[in-house]
Amino acid sequence: MPNRVEPGARVRVRDWSPPGHVRAPAYLRGRTGIVERALGAFPNPERLAYGLPAEERGLWRVRFTMAELWGAAAETPEDTLDAEIYEHWLETGEPHAA
């Protein structure tokens, strides 16, 4: 990933739909959150699912507000949801095309 991800950074989950086994929930794609912390590096599960060589990818805990996820439909907009997202799903700065 060209931009650096670090705790406290504002990130956007890539809004793309590659075929196959993916590890980013559809309801988070295109949404913006704050990196809460790094969880370490792990073999890429999207490749492991197919028995392919899997390079290590950073895994990050990202916090989203209910307002960001559900907009006006959020009952308690200030509540949060934390999700563990692999670095190749995260964008910082200007998002690039899917």
N, C-alpha and C positions, 0 to 999 in steps of 0.2 A: 504494500500500500504506500503510495507516495507521500502522504501526509502522516505525521506522527500522532498517534493516539496516546493520551496520558490521562491520569485521573484529573477530574475537573473539566476536561474538554467537552465542548458541545459537539455531538456527532449526529449524523443522520444514518439510519439503516438504509442500505441501498435498495432502491425500488426496482428490482429486476426479478425475473421468474425463470431462472435457468432450469433445464429439464433435470429430472432425476431426484435423488435424495438430497434435500437441502436442510440446513439447520437454523434457519431464521424464520420465525413465524410470520405468516402473511400479514397479520394485523399490525405488525411492527414495521413492515417495509414502507419506506418513505417518511417515517416518523423521526422526530428529533428528540434526543435525550442527553443526559449528562453522564459521562463515564464516572462510575463510583469507585472502581478499583480494578487492578489487573489480577487475573486468576492464574496466570502461568501460560506456558505453551504446551500444546497437545497435538498429536497427529491429526490431520484434517479428517474429520469423520465423514465428510462428503465424498472423499476418495476411498476411505476404508470400507465404506458400505459396498463398494464394487470390487474389493480385493486389489485395489491399485496402490502403488507406492504413495505414501501420505506424508508430505512435508509438515513440519510443525507450524502451527499458527497460534498467535496470541489469542487468548480468550479473555473477554472483558465483561464486567458487570456494568450494565447501563441502566440508569433510572429514568423512567418516563412518567409524566404526570397523566392523570386520567383526562385532563383537559386536552392534552396533546393527542391522546389516543382516541378519544370519543367525542371531542368537541362539545357542543352545547348539550349533547345527550348524557354527559358525565354527571352522575348524581352528586358526587363529591369531587369537584375538579382538582382540588389540592392533594388528594390521595395519590400515591405513587405505586408503580409496578417496577420491579427489578427483573431484568432478563440477562442471561449470559449469551453474548454474541461474539462469534469469531471475527477477528480483525478484518478479514477480506470482505465482510459485510458492512463495515463501517466506513463512512466518508467524513472527512473534516474539511472545512472551508467550502469551496464551491463544489457541489455534487457533479459528477460526470455522468454522461449518458449511459444507460443500461445496455 
